[in-house]
Amino acid sequence: MALSIHVNGGTEQKQFQEPVENPEFDYSQRGQWLRAAVLGANDGLVSVSSLLMGVGSVKQDVKAMVLAGFAGLVAGACSMAIGEFVSVYTQRDVEMAQMKRGGEKRSPVVDENDRKMEKKERLPSPGVAAGASALAFSVGAVLPLLAAAFIRDHKVRMAVVVVVASVALMVFGVVGALLGGAPVAKSGGRVLVGGWIAMGITFGLTKLISLNGM
């Protein structure tokens, strides 16, 4: 009778502990497209804002700024998507090759194919990363573009582009810090100052070239 009680108690304890041993959720796939989305939005914002500032330094026509900004949006989104797709696909090929070499070195086991399929499913998707990057770039780029499109006064338009870009840069910096576990204030300030530098350099160099008659 004592033995029976001991076994039942052990069985109940084992059943109680089993849920605790479940593997943790794998964030690798979600982390991949989140990283691409945050970087893509930031790149779109900085690229198109800088482009608008550069064109605005020599052209006061709103149509010229909007056309240049739209061209930058389309070209940048395509470039980000292709670059992300190639990068992630290369990473996927490298990891698949590593898994294949590791499988050949091991002795055959019954669940070897299941193990490979599970690892393959955890690899980042090139299509998802490329789509997220292109979409995020477009979202970031359209913010300063919309800000410039509906303002007729040139000086006000340029100021609004800088203000909208600055606010969005702070938001993207905070989001990136929260996703990466970095200090929010430092990360947001770093992204904001970097955007200001990019817009300032583009404005200054374009203005300088126009003054030299090129």
Long-range contacts (C-beta under 8 A, 24 or more apart in sequence): 26-122, 28-122, 28-123, 28-124, 29-122, 29-123, 29-124, 29-125, 29-128, 32-88, 32-124, 32-125, 32-128, 32-129, 33-124, 33-125, 33-128, 33-129, 33-132, 34-132, 34-179, 35-179, 36-84, 36-129, 36-130, 36-132, 36-133, 36-136, 37-132, 37-133, 37-135, 37-136, 38-136, 38-172, 38-175, 38-176, 38-179, 39-133, 39-136, 40-80, 40-84, 40-132, 40-133, 40-134, 40-135, 40-136, 40-137, 40-140, 41-136, 41-137, 41-139, 41-140, 41-172, 42-140, 42-169, 42-172, 42-173, 42-176, 42-191, 43-76, 43-80, 43-137, 43-140, 44-73, 44-76, 44-77, 44-80, 44-136, 44-137, 44-138, 44-139, 44-140, 44-141, 44-142, 45-140, 45-141, 45-143, 45-144, 45-165, 45-168, 45-169, 45-172, 45-195, 46-140, 46-165, 46-169, 46-194, 46-195, 46-198, 46-199, 47-72, 47-76, 47-137, 47-141, 48-72, 48-73, 48-76, 48-140, 48-141, 48-142, 48-144, 48-145, 49-144, 49-161, 49-162, 49-165, 49-195, 49-198, 49-199, 50-198, 50-199, 50-201, 50-202, 50-203, 51-202, 52-144, 52-145, 52-148, 52-161, 53-158, 53-161, 53-162, 53-199, 53-200, 53-202, 53-203, 53-206, 54-202, 54-203, 54-205, 54-206, 55-206, 56-148, 56-154, 56-157, 56-158, 56-161, 56-203, 57-203, 57-204, 57-206, 57-207, 57-210, 58-206, 58-207, 58-210, 60-154, 62-148, 62-149, 62-151, 62-152, 62-154, 62-157, 65-148, 65-157, 66-145, 66-148, 66-149, 69-141, 69-144, 69-145, 69-148, 70-145, 72-141, 73-137, 73-138, 73-141, 73-142, 73-145, 76-137, 76-141, 77-134, 77-135, 77-137, 77-138, 77-141, 78-134, 80-130, 80-133, 80-134, 80-137, 81-130, 81-131, 81-133, 81-134, 81-137, 82-130, 83-133, 84-126, 84-129, 84-130, 84-132, 84-133, 84-134, 85-126, 85-127, 85-129, 85-130, 87-129, 88-124, 88-125, 88-126, 88-129, 88-130, 89-126, 91-124, 92-123, 92-124, 92-126, 95-123, 96-120, 96-123, 140-168, 140-172, 143-168, 144-168, 162-199, 165-195, 165-199, 166-192, 166-195, 166-196, 169-194, 169-195
